């Protein structure tokens, strides 16, 4: 079993994520141990993206 290294399921195995998803389907509610959804608003996401792009420009990276 390998652990997921990044993202909301970091530290979880693929099997654990699948079982939690099945629990959610059968129980009709998310598994209590699942990570909570990101509550960032679109405005917060845009502002964060702009800061990251500005940092990338300052450091000489190419913009995609």
Secondary structure, 3 states (H helix, E strand, C coil): CCECCCCCCCCCEHHHHHHHHHHHHHHCCCCCCCCCCCCCCHHHHHHHHHHHHHHHHHCCCCCC
